[in-house]
Amino acid sequence: MNKNESLLNLRFIGDDFETKSVSIYDLGQTLISVQRIINKAYLFQEHRLEARSTLTDNEQLALSLQISARYKGSDGYQLIPFITDPAIIDLAKTVLIESLKVLGAYTLAKIEIRRTEHKEKEVNKKEKSNSSLPRNKEIPPDILVNAVYNDINTLTMRIGNRSIQGIELGLHQELDCKPVFFTQETKEYIK
């Protein structure tokens, strides 16, 4: 992948987008939500995802995305890292994959299933060891799911407003990760 290619594709789906684009308000809210989800996925990977966790200035810069291209026909945007250093791009790839995994859990309505599986695993662990894990040694996956709920809710609130029938997020094909589609059904599930 060369540095001019998109890592993340964001697409608003709707009949009106053949001739016009999404409103600045909806675009801005969506971009902020996506960036916040990416930041939280990074904190999760670093075992630092807790209430009020923040990124350092260098981490914030490394994870920041920018719009590299826009295309019509369902209003789409290509996003790339703000910094084009190969090490930063590799970091972004890893974090984006984790971000799409958690988004996929919401779009496939698998949150309750994951929580039940996690609770069963925790009960089994406690029965075997009868001791808890040291803090930050292992963070349950539902921590990230819970942490991004408000951001995903903000993202899905766009659906049904001003011609937006759905939102798609997909990664560069080299990353071998299926796109995530948010629909009216997803919006209802998240409510």
C-alpha positions in Angstrom: 0.0 0.0 0.0 1.4 3.4 -0.8 0.9 6.4 1.4 -1.6 8.0 -0.9 -4.1 5.1 -0.6 -6.9 5.1 1.9 -6.7 3.0 5.0 -10.3 3.7 6.0 -13.3 4.3 3.8 -16.4 6.0 5.2 -19.5 6.0 3.0 -22.9 7.5 3.6 -25.6 5.6 1.8 -28.7 7.3 0.5 -30.6 8.0 -2.7 -30.0 11.8 -2.6 -26.2 11.4 -2.5 -25.9 11.0 -6.2 -26.4 14.7 -6.5 -25.6 16.2 -3.1 -23.4 15.5 -0.1 -24.1 14.8 3.5 -24.5 17.8 5.8 -21.4 19.2 7.5 -23.1 18.5 10.9 -23.6 14.8 10.1 -20.2 14.5 8.6 -18.5 16.2 11.5 -20.3 14.1 14.1 -19.5 10.9 12.3 -15.8 11.8 11.8 -15.4 12.7 15.5 -17.1 9.4 16.6 -14.9 7.3 14.3 -11.8 9.1 15.6 -12.9 8.6 19.2 -13.5 4.8 18.6 -10.0 4.5 17.1 -8.5 6.3 20.1 -10.3 4.0 22.5 -9.2 0.9 20.6 -5.6 2.1 20.9 -6.0 2.6 24.7 -7.6 -0.8 24.9 -4.6 -2.4 23.1 -2.2 -0.6 25.4 -4.2 -1.8 28.5 -4.9 1.8 29.4 -8.6 2.0 28.7 -10.2 3.4 31.9 -12.6 6.1 32.7 -11.1 9.5 31.7 -8.1 7.8 29.9 -6.4 10.2 27.5 -3.8 9.9 24.8 -0.5 11.7 25.0 0.1 14.5 22.4 2.3 12.2 20.4 -0.3 9.3 20.5 -3.0 11.8 19.5 -1.0 12.9 16.5 0.0 9.4 15.5 -3.7 8.2 15.5 -5.2 11.3 13.8 -6.8 10.7 10.5 -7.3 13.1 7.6 -9.5 13.1 4.6 -7.5 12.1 1.5 -10.3 11.9 -1.0 -14.1 12.3 -1.5 -16.3 10.6 -4.0 -19.9 11.0 -5.0 -22.5 8.3 -5.6 -23.3 7.6 -2.0 -21.2 10.2 -0.3 -17.8 8.6 0.5 -14.6 9.7 2.1 -11.2 8.1 2.2 -9.2 8.6 5.3 -5.5 8.2 5.9 -3.2 8.8 8.9 -2.3 12.5 9.4 1.4 11.4 9.6 2.6 9.3 6.7 5.5 7.6 8.5 5.5 3.8 7.7 5.6 3.0 11.5 2.6 5.2 12.1 0.7 3.6 9.2 1.4 0.1 10.6 0.1 1.3 14.0 -3.0 2.7 12.4 -3.7 -0.6 10.5 -3.6 -2.5 13.8 -5.8 -0.1 15.6 -8.3 0.2 12.7 -8.7 -3.6 12.6 -9.5 -3.6 16.3 -11.9 -0.7 15.8 -13.8 -2.5 13.0 -14.0 -5.7 15.2 -15.8 -3.8 17.9 -18.0 -2.0 15.4 -18.8 -5.4 13.8 -20.0 -6.7 17.2 -22.6 -4.0 17.3 -23.7 -4.3 13.7 -24.1 -8.1 14.0 -26.1 -7.7 17.3 -23.7 -9.9 19.2 -23.1 -7.7 22.2 -25.3 -9.8 24.6 -23.8 -13.0 23.3 -20.2 -11.7 24.0 -21.2 -10.6 27.5 -22.7 -13.9 28.3 -19.6 -15.8 27.0 -17.3 -13.5 28.9 -19.3 -14.0 32.2 -19.1 -17.8 31.7 -15.3 -17.6 31.2 -14.9 -15.4 34.3 -16.9 -17.9 36.4 -14.7 -20.8 35.1 -11.5 -18.8 35.8 -12.5 -18.0 39.3 -13.4 -21.6 39.9 -10.0 -22.8 38.7 -7.7 -20.2 40.3 -9.9 -18.6 43.0 -7.9 -15.4 42.5 -8.3 -12.3 40.3 -5.9 -11.2 37.6 -3.6 -8.3 38.4 -5.0 -5.0 37.1 -4.4 -4.4 33.3 -3.0 -7.9 32.8 -6.0 -8.8 30.8 -8.9 -6.5 29.9 -12.2 -8.2 29.0 -13.3 -7.4 25.4 -16.6 -6.0 26.7 -14.7 -3.1 28.3 -14.0 -1.8 24.8 -17.6 -2.5 23.6 -18.9 -0.5 26.6 -16.4 2.3 26.1 -17.4 3.0 22.5 -21.2 2.7 23.1 -21.8 6.5 23.2 -19.7 7.0 20.1 -21.5 4.3 18.2 -24.8 5.7 19.3 -23.8 9.2 18.0 -22.8 7.6 14.7 -26.0 5.6 14.3 -28.2 8.7 15.2 -27.2 10.0 11.8 -29.2 7.2 10.1 -32.7 8.2 9.2 -31.7 11.9 9.3 -31.4 14.1 6.2 -31.4 11.2 3.6 -28.9 9.0 5.3 -30.1 5.4 5.0 -26.9 3.8 6.2 -23.2 4.2 6.9 -20.4 1.9 5.8 -16.9 1.7 7.3 -14.4 -0.4 5.5 -10.6 -0.9 5.6 -8.1 -1.1 2.7 -8.4 -4.5 1.0 -4.9 -5.4 2.0 -6.1 -5.5 5.7 -8.6 -8.3 4.9 -11.4 -7.1 7.1 -15.0 -7.1 6.0 -16.8 -3.7 5.9 -19.2 -2.8 8.6 -22.6 -1.5 7.7 -24.8 0.5 10.0 -28.5 0.4 9.1 -31.8 1.4 10.6 -31.8 -2.1 12.2 -28.5 -1.4 13.8 -29.8 1.9 15.1 -32.7 0.2 16.7 -30.5 -2.5 18.2 -28.2 0.1 19.8 -31.2 1.9 21.3 
